[in-house]
């Protein structure tokens, strides 16, 4: 590969993407790739990882092979790169979703040198026909996106990723760039070793996402709180993660009933439904996607304003990855998590029956997420410490709940010293839970088996409970007095700072930890205020948004593919009226200006001519609160097949009123299954007769239905069958 100057690199960035400067280490990473060196990039979600292989691919001879784990993610990446280019041939994906004709077209474009980026699933790379084909063409370099999938210690381990190095070697001896948003030091080494690239130049950006607000709440009236929270953010995009498919469906329906535009996304949906729901989210036809925790990389949307975890994820890596979906455009992102230890117990059950080593890894990862949830330390500091990065909590600037509402502090010098002495007395061979039980004087079977109950320190800390000592252990770790030995699944070791503390103890202020099991709603009120400090012409901005939406529907691409929000906001400040001025707007390159610019320039010019503009206005977001508790309870009770008369009695209402509510639920677009109730009052033939009537009728008017059947069915039967029909056919 030819050496490239920084000036050439900056010109290429402006030409292809419309940006005036690089973020963080992007320029150094790209120059390293273009110099033919192996490269390892650890950069948080939203930090601009994709640019690190997209720009060098566009600048290099041959085709770059991008390994990506999800079909949906590949599609998004390909669409994005095509929309900053003049030709769609510049990028393709090769995976199981393509038919033979489409595969032939992809290969022809690669052979003819038109395609600079080819996204490939790891499973597709293992096919000999694809290996043979790629061996026959010029490859510029290999890129592995989501490289943490290689490591068993990563949060999304994929066995097929472990074979990538041997496949690369069979295709071409070109450089490799591996990229991930989440890698602890252990995962980082594991990736490099597996790819045989210990010689790689490492670029590790800060994991700090200073535009994200982190918050953990106790799991009390969680549906109500989620609805209240979302209602303060009208028309803003958000993702809600749940542990199970059933919960995804339930939460999506509850949101719909409460007037929130939401859809489910999980592996149990058919492929067409998943694709449709995701596209509606990307196209801004729906505000909120409710998804299983296993899902995440498929949603690549820059303007997600909040990420809610209805259930705690299984690791801190997963949590960081999923919360990182918020605010990728640099705007405000609120990360709200609901925590109950019962969720942890559910996740622990999933580990049963797995190999011992996998169980130990899983338990260690769960311990870390529990520690994060329960800690009163700055959440940003805790996350960054986990990824091997030090952070002064003063820099958090009240951007997490613990810094915004600090917990009570007590002098803990003696307790910290006692804990460190216990770690030493136990020969630095035990985990935190063991040390806490030991100091509390708990006669656990393993403590007795090791005869540690006869040591002088056993029970010396019994004035405090295990929860207190857990807090001490966590704060010792974050303060670097202790470290965890990963290879032994969390054994505590003294650091040099810890040994120094034992020789010369100094004041140590302990934070009182959260006790989520005992928290009441009054103790822990949710903070959901947001702000938007952008200064722009609000009226013009709205007109630009409307135009973008209209064009997105015409061209069948997500709105943000045309122009992202920062670009529209910049237009509403700069008022560009020609292509040269438009090209200087943030995020607008020559390709986009040529492809989409004309209607925006016409709109802005007309607006400037018709209005006397002195000063931009503040952009204000209005909030709305709405409650619909009865509908939520009806959906829940129908889900457990409770008779409608029992539901009515529990609310002091008549069955007729409950049917009214169910009709309203179905009319709002929510599916509801009352077959269990209908089956008890009507046989199959009767149901089929009424169902066929509604299928062929020109109106759903009940009076006409009653007359059609000459009174054979009463009003309640007809109403229930109409509900069934509308739920199944209309929704």
Order of alpha helices (4+ residues) and beta strands (2+ residues): alpha-alpha-beta-alpha-beta-alpha-beta-alpha-beta-alpha-alpha-beta-alpha-beta-alpha-beta-beta-alpha-beta-alpha-beta-alpha-beta-beta-alpha-beta-alpha-alpha-alpha-alpha-beta-alpha-alpha-alpha-alpha-beta-beta-alpha-beta-beta-alpha-alpha-alpha-alpha-alpha-beta-alpha-alpha-alpha-alpha-alpha-alpha-alpha
